[in-house]
Amino acid sequence: MSAFSGPPEDRAAIRELLETYADAASRIDKAPWLDCWAPDAEWITRCAVMTS
């Protein structure tokens, strides 16, 4: 049993988003990685700030 037991459509959408995120991050492909976030999202680290 998984931690999330919502509707199958939601589970599929979450999995697709996670797979898209992981693929873009592993290829260091900024555009599709940023597409995984909300339009007003900020990713802040000690080295950089990225906005979508």
N, C-alpha and C positions, 0 to 999 in steps of 0.2 A: 504494500500500500504506500502510495506517495504522500508527501506532506500536503499537497494541494489536491483537493478532491472536487474541484469545480466542474462545470460542463466540459465535455470533450472538445468542443470548439475553442473554449478559452485555453484549455491545456495545450492544444495544437498550436494556437497563436503564440503562447508563451514559449513553447519549444522552438518554433520557427525563429522568433526574435532572438533567443539565446544562441541558436546555431548561426544566425546571421552575424551577431555580435562576435562570437568566437572566431568565425572565419575571417571577418574583417580585421580583428585584432591580431590574429596570427599572421596575416599577410601585411600588416601595418598599412592598411588601406583606410585612410582617414575619412573619406566621404561616406562609404557605407557604414562605418563605425559610428559616425555622428548621426546618421539617419536612424540609429537605434534609440536615440534619446529624444526627449520632448524638445520642441522648438526653442524654449527658453532655458534649456539645461546648461550647466557649467560643470566641467570636470577640472578640478583644481588639485594640483600636486605641488611638491616643493620646486619642481623644475618648470612647470608650464601651466597655463590656463587655456583650456579649449572650450569654445562655445559652438553650439550647433546652429 
